[in-house]
Amino acid sequence: MALDQNTDRQDPEFVKELAALARLVTFARQTAQSLDIAFPTYCLDLALGSVFEEIVKSGADVSQVMASKEKADRAELH
């Protein structure tokens, strides 16, 4: 689903898309970290931080998203 530039940032669909993006970036970050490649890991950390900033700006409940992030940070890739 493509979101246009005028998307309402408080629209539940927009927040769902941000959460999906956060999961995708988290997976990529974990993969880069497990491969021990520092610069891509750093870049993905920045990207994930930016996505979380957008989630905060949207007014969504960040506590659940942050709990997911912390859980992902502790998770080990198999």
Secondary structure, DSSP 8 states (H G I E B T S, - for coil): ----TT--TT-HHHHHHHHHHHHHHHHHHHHHHHTT-HHHHHHHHHHHHHHHHHHHHHT--HHHHHHHHHHHHH----
